Amino acid sequence: MTSDEFTRREVLTVAAASTGTLIGGPLMAGPTSEPASAAPALVNVVLRVNGTEHRLSLDPRTTLLDALREHLHLTGSKKGCGLGQCGACTVLMDGKRVKSCLSLAALVDSREITTIEGLAQGEQLHPLQTAFIERDAFQCGYCTSGQIMAGVACIAEGHAHSAQEIREWMSGNLCRCGAYDHIVAAIQDAAGSTGSVRGG
């Protein structure tokens, strides 16, 4: 190796110094002349959640999921992908399943929202909650509340006649642990116990 060639250590040192200059330069340049954008005015929202009315003043960009978790402290609905693809945030709105991460709280004013916290009747679990326990239909549990809420809707919609039909209508809810067979079995059990599967 000649004196004109860099050693590996020297190359890494130069690269680190260059990166520091590239990153640190803009940070040390001082504030820009562009004014910071003002926060939008708050909007008054009435959320009816699990039979209770809540009056909130929210940033109009607040999602229903954030309103539930951050403002009402109902943390059963989970933040998963934030894109409506995993289903961990599923709740019922007027009895229909919705991905709460995709719904703006200001646009669901006065709609009837049911979360996993409102599914049981006192100490009496919903039949699907009981079936999830009996069928061991959860592992890490992160997706469980969304799976149960979607499963309740699946049964109410009349889409629980067969395992294949349940899989199709539950496909919007992902389980990274892969407990799908147990989830399907739990939904079939609950559908049978409630007798609420309508013809379709």
Backbone as JSON, one array per atom type, in Angstrom:
{
  "sequence": "MTSDEFTRREVLTVAAASTGTLIGGPLMAGPTSEPASAAPALVNVVLRVNGTEHRLSLDPRTTLLDALREHLHLTGSKKGCGLGQCGACTVLMDGKRVKSCLSLAALVDSREITTIEGLAQGEQLHPLQTAFIERDAFQCGYCTSGQIMAGVACIAEGHAHSAQEIREWMSGNLCRCGAYDHIVAAIQDAAGSTGSVRGG",
  "N": [[0.87, -1.2, 0.0], [0.67, 2.19, -0.91], [1.7, 5.52, 0.16], [-0.22, 7.19, -0.74], [-2.63, 5.93, -0.59], [-5.67, 5.29, 1.24], [-6.17, 3.97, 4.51], [-8.49, 1.55, 5.89], [-9.49, 2.51, 8.32], [-9.01, 5.25, 8.06], [-10.66, 5.9, 5.94], [-13.19, 5.44, 7.07], [-13.12, 7.38, 9.07], [-13.03, 9.77, 7.6], [-15.48, 9.55, 6.26], [-17.29, 9.64, 8.39], [-16.79, 12.21, 9.38], [-17.57, 13.75, 7.17], [-20.28, 13.14, 6.99], [-21.18, 14.21, 9.39], [-20.78, 16.92, 8.87], [-22.57, 17.33, 6.77], [-25.02, 16.82, 8.0], [-24.96, 18.41, 10.3], [-24.54, 20.97, 9.34], [-26.96, 22.26, 8.17], [-28.43, 22.32, 10.55], [-27.08, 24.08, 12.17], [-27.33, 26.39, 10.89], [-29.19, 28.21, 11.68], [-32.43, 29.73, 12.37], [-34.97, 29.66, 9.82], [-36.42, 32.04, 7.54], [-39.03, 31.54, 7.1], [-42.28, 31.62, 8.4], [-43.65, 29.73, 11.12], [-46.32, 27.43, 10.63], [-49.59, 28.18, 11.73], [-51.42, 26.53, 14.3], [-54.44, 24.74, 13.6], [-57.76, 25.96, 14.32], [-59.55, 24.77, 17.17], [-62.17, 22.32, 17.16], [-65.48, 21.75, 18.29], [-66.68, 18.71, 19.42], [-69.01, 16.1, 19.72], [-68.85, 13.05, 21.06], [-70.33, 9.93, 21.15], [-69.75, 7.32, 23.02], [-69.73, 3.98, 23.81], [-72.25, 4.24, 24.97], [-72.08, 6.57, 26.44], [-72.0, 10.09, 26.47], [-69.6, 12.35, 25.27], [-68.13, 15.5, 25.38], [-65.88, 17.2, 23.51], [-63.06, 19.3, 22.71], [-61.31, 19.45, 19.89], [-58.41, 19.2, 17.76], [-59.06, 19.56, 14.36], [-57.89, 17.62, 12.79], [-57.69, 15.35, 14.27], [-57.85, 11.89, 14.66], [-60.44, 9.4, 15.04], [-59.44, 7.25, 16.45], [-57.25, 8.39, 17.88], [-58.67, 10.22, 19.42], [-60.15, 8.5, 21.03], [-58.12, 7.09, 22.4], [-56.23, 9.03, 23.38], [-57.72, 11.15, 24.43], [-60.07, 10.18, 25.65], [-59.07, 8.07, 26.98], [-59.48, 5.4, 26.4], [-58.0, 2.71, 25.75], [-58.16, 0.26, 24.55], [-58.59, -0.09, 21.81], [-56.21, -0.48, 19.36], [-53.2, 1.08, 18.12], [-51.99, 0.33, 15.09], [-51.02, -0.06, 12.04], [-51.76, 2.45, 11.11], [-52.81, 2.97, 8.67], [-55.13, 1.77, 7.99], [-54.95, -0.89, 7.31], [-54.34, -3.07, 8.96], [-56.27, -3.51, 10.95], [-56.24, -3.43, 13.74], [-57.34, -1.33, 15.1], [-60.07, -1.47, 14.95], [-63.43, -0.53, 15.48], [-66.93, -0.34, 16.37], [-69.3, 1.51, 14.58], [-72.35, 2.87, 14.82], [-73.12, 0.24, 14.8], [-71.74, -0.85, 12.67], [-68.62, -2.04, 11.42], [-65.63, -0.15, 11.58], [-62.47, 1.28, 10.65], [-60.81, 2.9, 12.98], [-58.57, 4.48, 12.8], [-58.69, 5.69, 10.38], [-60.82, 7.36, 10.42], [-61.99, 10.6, 10.94], [-62.41, 12.25, 13.99], [-64.07, 14.5, 14.16], [-65.88, 14.08, 12.15], [-67.52, 12.07, 12.93], [-69.31, 12.91, 14.7], [-71.73, 12.62, 17.17], [-72.42, 10.04, 16.35], [-72.99, 6.6, 17.15], [-70.62, 4.99, 18.92], [-68.94, 1.99, 19.55], [-66.58, 0.46, 21.54], [-64.06, -2.0, 22.41], [-64.08, -1.88, 25.16], [-66.72, -1.42, 25.78], [-68.13, -3.66, 25.16], [-68.73, -5.87, 26.82], [-71.29, -6.71, 29.22], [-71.4, -5.34, 32.07], [-70.04, -7.55, 34.35], [-70.42, -9.62, 32.7], [-69.15, -11.2, 30.0], [-69.08, -10.61, 26.45], [-70.38, -13.06, 24.18], [-68.47, -13.61, 22.14], [-66.09, -12.72, 23.24], [-65.84, -14.54, 25.32], [-65.6, -16.87, 23.81], [-63.16, -16.41, 22.5], [-61.4, -16.66, 24.63], [-61.86, -19.33, 25.41], [-61.14, -20.7, 23.09], [-58.53, -20.07, 22.85], [-57.72, -17.91, 21.22], [-55.84, -15.94, 20.82], [-52.51, -14.64, 20.93], [-50.04, -12.8, 21.28], [-51.81, -10.76, 21.68], [-52.15, -8.17, 20.71], [-53.66, -7.58, 18.43], [-56.12, -8.4, 19.22], [-58.41, -6.97, 20.28], [-59.34, -5.58, 18.03], [-59.83, -7.76, 16.34], [-61.92, -9.03, 17.72], [-63.94, -7.03, 17.7], [-64.37, -6.79, 14.94], [-65.15, -9.39, 14.47], [-67.57, -9.54, 15.89], [-69.1, -7.84, 14.32], [-68.98, -9.27, 11.93], [-70.49, -11.55, 12.52], [-72.98, -10.33, 13.1], [-73.56, -9.27, 10.61], [-74.18, -11.48, 9.19], [-72.25, -13.15, 8.11], [-71.03, -15.54, 8.92], [-71.34, -18.22, 8.27], [-69.69, -20.28, 7.46], [-66.32, -21.56, 7.81], [-64.7, -20.69, 5.71], [-66.13, -18.48, 4.75], [-66.02, -16.81, 6.98], [-63.25, -16.36, 7.1], [-62.92, -14.91, 4.75], [-64.47, -12.56, 5.22], [-63.22, -11.58, 7.42], [-60.8, -10.77, 6.58], [-59.68, -8.27, 6.61], [-58.48, -7.91, 9.01], [-55.5, -8.4, 10.57], [-53.35, -10.89, 11.98], [-50.39, -11.08, 13.43], [-49.26, -13.13, 14.82], [-50.42, -15.36, 13.8], [-52.8, -16.71, 14.57], [-55.08, -17.57, 13.25], [-56.74, -19.88, 12.75], [-57.78, -20.43, 15.27], [-59.11, -18.05, 15.81], [-61.12, -18.07, 13.84], [-62.51, -20.37, 14.67], [-63.43, -19.47, 17.16], [-65.19, -17.43, 16.39], [-67.08, -18.96, 15.0], [-68.08, -20.48, 17.13], [-69.21, -18.44, 18.75], [-71.11, -17.42, 17.0], [-72.83, -19.56, 16.8], [-73.7, -19.77, 19.45], [-75.02, -17.39, 19.92], [-76.94, -17.43, 18.0], [-77.31, -15.65, 15.98], [-76.67, -15.49, 13.31], [-77.55, -14.35, 10.29], [-79.4, -15.14, 7.3], [-77.81, -15.02, 4.08]],
  "CA": [[0.0, 0.0, 0.0], [1.46, 3.41, -0.99], [1.28, 6.57, 1.09], [-1.38, 7.9, -1.3], [-3.84, 5.15, -0.36], [-6.27, 5.38, 2.57], [-6.46, 2.75, 5.25], [-9.91, 1.42, 6.18], [-9.78, 3.4, 9.43], [-9.02, 6.64, 7.56], [-11.87, 6.06, 5.12], [-14.33, 5.56, 7.98], [-13.0, 8.66, 9.76], [-13.44, 10.82, 6.65], [-16.92, 9.41, 6.01], [-18.0, 10.13, 9.57], [-16.65, 13.67, 9.43], [-18.37, 14.32, 6.1], [-21.68, 13.0, 7.37], [-21.45, 15.2, 10.43], [-20.87, 18.24, 8.25], [-23.81, 17.39, 5.99], [-26.17, 16.87, 8.9], [-24.85, 19.51, 11.24], [-24.56, 22.28, 8.67], [-28.29, 22.89, 8.18], [-28.93, 22.52, 11.9], [-26.4, 25.21, 12.78], [-27.5, 27.56, 10.03], [-30.1, 29.15, 12.32], [-33.83, 29.64, 11.93], [-35.28, 30.18, 8.49], [-37.3, 33.21, 7.56], [-40.42, 31.11, 6.9], [-43.01, 31.54, 9.68], [-44.25, 28.43, 11.43], [-47.75, 27.44, 10.34], [-50.4, 28.25, 12.94], [-52.26, 25.36, 14.53], [-55.83, 25.03, 13.24], [-58.67, 26.21, 15.44], [-60.19, 23.56, 17.69], [-63.59, 22.15, 16.85], [-66.23, 21.07, 19.34], [-67.16, 17.42, 18.93], [-69.74, 15.27, 20.67], [-68.65, 11.63, 20.78], [-71.11, 8.99, 21.95], [-68.91, 6.12, 23.07], [-70.21, 2.97, 24.77], [-73.45, 4.73, 25.63], [-71.83, 7.8, 27.2], [-71.73, 11.24, 25.61], [-68.41, 13.1, 25.64], [-67.96, 16.75, 24.64], [-64.44, 17.44, 23.4], [-62.55, 20.3, 21.78], [-60.23, 18.72, 19.24], [-57.82, 19.59, 16.49], [-59.9, 18.9, 13.34], [-57.16, 16.51, 12.17], [-57.65, 14.23, 15.22], [-58.59, 10.69, 14.24], [-61.27, 8.79, 16.07], [-58.55, 6.42, 17.27], [-56.53, 9.25, 18.83], [-59.65, 10.77, 20.37], [-60.47, 7.44, 21.99], [-56.96, 6.72, 23.21], [-55.54, 10.15, 24.03], [-58.64, 12.08, 25.11], [-61.02, 9.44, 26.49], [-58.26, 7.05, 27.68], [-59.97, 4.06, 26.06], [-56.82, 2.24, 25.02], [-58.36, -1.08, 24.01], [-58.37, 0.0, 20.36], [-54.77, -0.34, 19.25], [-52.56, 1.7, 16.97], [-51.18, -0.64, 14.37], [-50.34, 0.48, 10.86], [-52.16, 3.84, 10.84], [-53.2, 3.05, 7.26], [-56.36, 1.03, 7.77], [-54.65, -2.18, 6.69], [-54.15, -4.18, 9.9], [-57.51, -3.75, 11.67], [-56.09, -3.41, 15.2], [-58.09, -0.2, 15.65], [-61.48, -1.63, 14.58], [-64.52, -0.29, 16.43], [-68.23, -0.32, 15.71], [-69.97, 2.81, 14.48], [-73.75, 2.56, 14.5], [-73.2, -1.2, 14.58], [-70.91, -1.26, 11.54], [-67.19, -1.98, 11.73], [-64.84, 0.88, 10.92], [-61.09, 1.42, 11.09], [-60.85, 4.21, 13.65], [-57.4, 5.29, 12.42], [-59.02, 6.36, 9.13], [-62.0, 8.2, 10.61], [-61.76, 11.82, 11.71], [-63.37, 12.36, 15.1], [-65.04, 15.57, 13.89], [-66.86, 13.63, 11.17], [-68.38, 11.04, 13.51], [-70.05, 13.62, 15.75], [-73.04, 12.08, 17.58], [-72.63, 8.65, 15.93], [-72.86, 5.67, 18.28], [-69.36, 4.26, 18.82], [-68.73, 0.93, 20.54], [-65.22, -0.05, 21.58], [-63.94, -3.25, 23.14], [-64.42, -1.63, 26.57], [-68.17, -1.36, 25.94], [-68.76, -4.87, 24.61], [-69.27, -6.69, 27.91], [-72.38, -6.15, 30.02], [-70.93, -5.48, 33.44], [-69.08, -8.65, 34.48], [-70.77, -10.65, 31.72], [-68.45, -11.0, 28.74], [-69.78, -10.89, 25.2], [-70.09, -14.44, 23.78], [-67.24, -13.74, 21.35], [-64.97, -12.59, 24.17], [-65.73, -15.83, 25.99], [-65.11, -17.85, 22.83], [-61.74, -16.15, 22.28], [-60.68, -17.24, 25.76], [-61.98, -20.78, 25.38], [-60.46, -21.22, 21.91], [-57.14, -19.59, 22.86], [-57.66, -17.23, 19.92], [-54.9, -14.81, 20.82], [-51.19, -14.94, 21.45], [-49.52, -11.55, 21.89], [-52.99, -9.99, 22.09], [-52.21, -6.8, 20.21], [-54.74, -7.44, 17.45], [-57.32, -9.08, 19.72], [-59.61, -6.12, 20.38], [-59.83, -5.35, 16.67], [-60.39, -9.02, 15.83], [-63.21, -9.27, 18.37], [-64.93, -6.08, 17.2], [-64.68, -7.17, 13.56], [-65.89, -10.65, 14.55], [-68.94, -9.22, 16.3], [-69.77, -7.31, 13.12], [-69.07, -10.37, 10.97], [-71.65, -12.36, 12.93], [-74.2, -9.52, 12.94], [-73.79, -9.08, 9.17], [-74.6, -12.75, 8.61], [-71.15, -13.71, 7.32], [-70.33, -16.55, 9.72], [-71.94, -19.52, 7.98], [-68.65, -21.29, 7.27], [-64.97, -21.09, 8.1], [-64.21, -19.96, 4.54], [-66.81, -17.18, 4.71], [-65.45, -16.0, 8.06], [-61.91, -15.94, 6.68], [-63.05, -13.87, 3.73], [-65.0, -11.33, 5.78], [-62.29, -11.11, 8.46], [-59.49, -10.61, 5.95], [-59.16, -6.93, 6.9], [-57.85, -7.91, 10.33], [-54.3, -9.23, 10.52], [-52.78, -11.42, 13.21], [-49.0, -11.4, 13.14], [-48.92, -14.4, 15.48], [-50.97, -16.44, 12.99], [-53.8, -17.49, 15.32], [-56.31, -17.48, 12.45], [-57.62, -21.04, 12.94], [-58.45, -20.27, 16.57], [-60.03, -16.91, 15.67], [-62.26, -18.56, 13.07], [-63.26, -21.28, 15.54], [-64.11, -18.66, 18.18], [-66.32, -16.74, 15.74], [-68.1, -19.97, 14.76], [-68.7, -20.8, 18.42], [-70.05, -17.33, 19.17], [-72.25, -17.33, 16.09], [-73.76, -20.62, 17.2], [-74.27, -19.54, 20.78], [-75.94, -16.24, 19.88], [-78.0, -17.7, 17.05], [-77.58, -14.37, 15.29], [-76.21, -15.48, 11.91], [-78.69, -14.2, 9.38], [-79.21, -15.66, 5.96], [-77.19, -14.05, 3.19]],
  "C": [[0.9, 1.24, 0.0], [0.92, 4.43, -0.03], [0.08, 7.33, 0.59], [-2.68, 7.17, -1.03], [-4.32, 5.3, 1.08], [-6.33, 4.01, 3.2], [-7.96, 2.7, 5.5], [-10.33, 2.37, 7.28], [-9.89, 4.84, 8.96], [-10.27, 6.9, 6.72], [-13.08, 6.26, 6.01], [-14.33, 6.9, 8.72], [-13.47, 9.8, 8.86], [-14.93, 10.76, 6.4], [-17.73, 9.95, 7.18], [-17.95, 11.64, 9.66], [-17.5, 14.34, 8.36], [-19.85, 14.27, 6.42], [-22.06, 14.02, 8.43], [-21.59, 16.59, 9.87], [-22.18, 18.39, 7.5], [-25.03, 17.53, 6.88], [-26.14, 18.11, 9.77], [-24.94, 20.87, 10.61], [-25.91, 22.95, 8.7], [-28.81, 23.17, 9.58], [-28.31, 23.76, 12.54], [-26.58, 26.5, 11.98], [-28.44, 28.58, 10.64], [-31.49, 29.02, 11.76], [-34.02, 30.24, 10.54], [-36.23, 31.36, 8.62], [-38.76, 32.83, 7.4], [-41.12, 31.01, 8.26], [-43.6, 30.15, 9.87], [-45.76, 28.51, 11.19], [-48.52, 27.4, 11.66], [-51.23, 26.98, 13.08], [-53.7, 25.7, 14.19], [-56.68, 25.23, 14.49], [-59.32, 24.9, 15.87], [-61.66, 23.52, 17.3], [-64.25, 21.4, 18.01], [-66.9, 19.82, 18.77], [-67.9, 16.72, 20.06], [-69.55, 13.81, 20.24], [-69.51, 10.8, 21.73], [-70.38, 7.65, 21.91], [-69.41, 5.2, 24.18], [-71.36, 3.49, 25.62], [-73.28, 6.0, 26.43], [-71.45, 8.91, 26.24], [-70.53, 12.03, 26.16], [-68.32, 14.33, 24.76], [-66.48, 17.12, 24.68], [-64.16, 18.6, 22.47], [-61.28, 19.72, 21.18], [-59.67, 19.46, 18.04], [-58.62, 18.88, 15.41], [-59.22, 17.73, 12.65], [-57.12, 15.28, 13.07], [-58.47, 13.06, 14.7], [-59.46, 10.2, 15.39], [-60.41, 7.95, 17.0], [-57.82, 7.26, 18.31], [-57.48, 9.88, 19.85], [-59.98, 9.74, 21.45], [-59.3, 7.2, 22.95], [-56.42, 7.89, 24.03], [-56.47, 11.06, 24.84], [-59.62, 11.37, 26.05], [-60.34, 8.31, 27.26], [-58.86, 5.65, 27.55], [-58.92, 3.44, 25.15], [-56.96, 0.82, 24.48], [-58.17, -1.13, 22.51], [-56.9, 0.35, 20.14], [-54.33, 0.4, 18.0], [-51.66, 0.66, 16.31], [-50.44, 0.04, 13.24], [-50.65, 1.96, 10.63], [-52.65, 4.05, 9.42], [-54.49, 2.29, 6.95], [-56.15, -0.36, 7.21], [-54.59, -3.34, 7.68], [-55.4, -4.49, 10.73], [-57.42, -3.72, 13.18], [-56.94, -2.34, 15.86], [-59.6, -0.32, 15.41], [-62.43, -1.36, 15.74], [-65.83, -0.4, 15.65], [-68.79, 1.09, 15.71], [-71.38, 2.56, 13.98], [-73.89, 1.09, 14.12], [-72.36, -1.73, 13.44], [-69.44, -1.12, 11.89], [-66.5, -0.89, 10.92], [-63.42, 0.83, 11.47], [-60.96, 2.82, 11.69], [-59.64, 5.07, 13.32], [-57.67, 6.08, 11.13], [-60.19, 7.33, 9.26], [-61.63, 9.42, 11.44], [-62.84, 11.95, 12.78], [-64.44, 13.4, 14.81], [-66.13, 15.13, 12.93], [-67.76, 12.51, 11.7], [-69.17, 11.59, 14.69], [-71.42, 12.99, 15.93], [-73.35, 10.69, 17.03], [-72.41, 7.75, 17.15], [-71.63, 4.8, 18.07], [-69.31, 3.21, 19.92], [-67.31, 0.44, 20.42], [-65.2, -1.35, 22.36], [-64.31, -3.08, 24.61], [-65.93, -1.66, 26.81], [-68.89, -2.62, 25.49], [-69.4, -5.74, 25.69], [-70.42, -5.95, 28.6], [-72.02, -6.35, 31.48], [-69.83, -6.54, 33.51], [-69.32, -9.74, 33.45], [-70.1, -10.35, 30.39], [-69.38, -11.25, 27.56], [-69.45, -12.34, 24.81], [-68.81, -14.6, 22.97], [-66.0, -13.56, 22.22], [-64.74, -13.91, 24.9], [-65.14, -16.88, 25.06], [-63.62, -17.65, 22.54], [-60.9, -16.75, 23.4], [-60.69, -18.77, 25.67], [-61.22, -21.4, 24.22], [-58.99, -20.8, 21.83], [-56.84, -18.86, 21.55], [-56.78, -15.99, 19.92], [-53.57, -15.28, 21.39], [-50.6, -13.68, 22.08], [-50.65, -10.65, 22.33], [-53.13, -8.62, 21.49], [-53.38, -6.59, 19.25], [-56.09, -7.86, 18.01], [-58.55, -8.19, 19.79], [-60.19, -5.84, 19.01], [-60.45, -6.59, 16.07], [-61.77, -9.27, 16.42], [-64.27, -8.31, 17.83], [-65.34, -6.41, 15.77], [-65.48, -8.47, 13.55], [-67.33, -10.46, 14.96], [-69.73, -8.71, 15.09], [-69.97, -8.41, 12.09], [-70.28, -11.25, 11.26], [-72.94, -11.6, 12.68], [-74.56, -9.32, 11.47], [-74.25, -10.36, 8.48], [-73.53, -13.41, 7.77], [-70.35, -14.75, 8.1], [-70.91, -17.94, 9.5], [-70.9, -20.63, 7.84], [-67.3, -20.69, 7.6], [-64.43, -20.26, 6.94], [-64.84, -18.57, 4.47], [-66.26, -16.26, 5.8], [-64.08, -15.5, 7.66], [-61.97, -14.8, 5.67], [-63.47, -12.53, 4.34], [-64.17, -10.77, 6.93], [-60.93, -10.78, 7.89], [-58.89, -9.22, 6.18], [-58.5, -6.81, 8.26], [-56.7, -8.91, 10.34], [-53.86, -9.67, 11.91], [-51.34, -11.83, 12.91], [-48.56, -12.71, 13.78], [-49.48, -15.6, 14.71], [-52.0, -17.3, 13.7], [-55.13, -17.58, 14.57], [-57.26, -18.66, 12.66], [-58.42, -20.9, 14.23], [-59.46, -19.13, 16.52], [-61.3, -17.34, 14.94], [-63.14, -19.47, 13.93], [-64.04, -20.51, 16.6], [-65.33, -17.96, 17.6], [-67.44, -17.74, 15.45], [-68.82, -20.34, 16.04], [-69.67, -19.7, 18.85], [-71.28, -17.18, 18.3], [-73.29, -18.38, 16.45], [-74.44, -20.36, 18.52], [-75.24, -18.38, 20.8], [-77.11, -16.49, 18.95], [-78.32, -16.52, 16.19], [-77.07, -14.33, 13.86], [-77.43, -15.45, 11.01], [-78.36, -14.84, 8.05], [-78.62, -14.61, 5.05], [-76.91, -14.65, 1.85]]
}
